[in-house]
Amino acid sequence: MASDELKNILKSSKSRELGDIIRRAREMGELTHVLSKGLPGEYAGAIVAANLREDGDLIVIAASPAWASRLRYETDALLATAREAGLSPTACRVRVTQS
């Protein structure tokens, strides 16, 4: 697909859903970055993705089962970091990526 075609799709009013998906992906990327920075340096790469659900659950996707185990000990720090970023999580759940 040519870049001009892609630009037209992204600008189209019919692509509002696509724009919402892109916006949401950016927000999740920013959250992942913020949470990663809130952990000690040796946790670099431990978090693959993060999401805050409407019900208040902070979902953290770990890179491996070993990282998930370690991140479960850091849920208080993850919640505090999310709150410092202006979010209102009520619980933190750590999951493992399905690769």
C-alpha positions as CSV (number, residue, x, y, z in Angstrom):
1,M,0.0,0.0,0.0
2,A,1.4,3.4,-1.0
3,S,2.1,5.9,1.8
4,D,-0.5,8.4,0.3
5,E,-3.2,5.7,0.5
6,L,-2.3,5.0,4.1
7,K,-2.5,8.7,4.9
8,N,-5.9,8.9,3.3
9,I,-7.2,6.0,5.3
10,L,-5.9,7.4,8.5
11,K,-7.5,10.8,7.8
12,S,-10.8,9.4,6.6
13,S,-13.8,9.9,8.9
14,K,-14.7,6.3,8.2
15,S,-11.4,5.3,9.8
16,R,-12.3,6.8,13.2
17,E,-12.2,3.3,14.7
18,L,-8.7,2.8,13.3
19,G,-7.7,6.2,14.8
20,D,-9.1,5.0,18.2
21,I,-7.1,1.8,17.9
22,I,-3.9,3.7,17.2
23,R,-4.5,6.2,20.0
24,R,-5.2,3.3,22.4
25,A,-2.0,1.5,21.3
26,R,0.0,4.6,22.0
27,E,-1.5,5.0,25.4
28,M,-0.7,1.4,26.3
29,G,2.9,1.9,25.0
30,E,3.2,5.0,27.2
31,L,1.9,3.1,30.2
32,T,4.3,0.2,29.6
33,H,7.2,2.7,29.4
34,V,6.1,4.5,32.6
35,L,5.7,1.3,34.6
36,S,9.1,-0.1,33.3
37,K,10.8,3.1,34.4
38,G,9.2,2.8,37.9
39,L,11.0,-0.5,38.5
40,P,14.7,-1.2,39.4
41,G,17.1,-1.3,36.4
42,E,17.4,-5.0,36.4
43,Y,13.8,-5.3,35.4
44,A,14.5,-3.7,32.0
45,G,12.6,-5.8,29.4
46,A,10.4,-7.6,32.0
47,I,7.2,-5.8,30.9
48,V,6.0,-6.5,27.4
49,A,2.8,-4.5,27.6
50,A,0.4,-2.9,30.1
51,N,-3.2,-1.8,30.1
52,L,-5.6,-0.2,32.5
53,R,-9.0,-1.7,32.1
54,E,-12.2,0.2,32.8
55,D,-12.9,-1.8,36.0
56,G,-9.6,-0.5,37.4
57,D,-7.5,-3.6,36.9
58,L,-3.9,-2.8,35.9
59,I,-2.9,-5.6,33.6
60,V,0.9,-6.2,33.2
61,I,2.1,-8.6,30.6
62,A,5.5,-10.2,31.5
63,A,8.1,-11.3,29.0
64,S,8.4,-14.8,30.6
65,P,7.0,-16.9,33.5
66,A,10.2,-16.0,35.5
67,W,9.6,-12.3,35.0
68,A,5.9,-12.7,35.9
69,S,6.9,-14.3,39.2
70,R,9.3,-11.5,40.0
71,L,6.8,-8.8,38.9
72,R,4.1,-10.2,41.2
73,Y,6.3,-9.1,44.1
74,E,6.4,-5.6,42.6
75,T,2.6,-5.0,42.3
76,D,2.6,-2.4,45.0
77,A,5.3,-0.5,43.2
78,L,3.5,-0.9,39.8
79,L,0.3,0.5,41.3
80,A,2.1,3.4,43.0
81,T,3.8,4.2,39.7
82,A,0.5,4.2,37.8
83,R,-1.1,6.4,40.4
84,E,1.8,8.9,40.2
85,A,1.2,9.0,36.5
86,G,-2.4,10.2,37.2
87,L,-4.2,6.9,36.8
88,S,-6.5,5.2,39.3
89,P,-5.8,1.5,39.3
90,T,-7.5,-0.6,41.9
91,A,-5.6,-3.9,41.5
92,C,-2.7,-5.3,39.5
93,R,-2.7,-8.5,37.7
94,V,0.5,-9.9,36.1
95,R,0.1,-12.2,33.1
96,V,2.6,-14.0,30.8
97,T,2.9,-13.2,27.1
98,Q,1.7,-15.9,24.8
99,S,4.5,-16.2,22.3
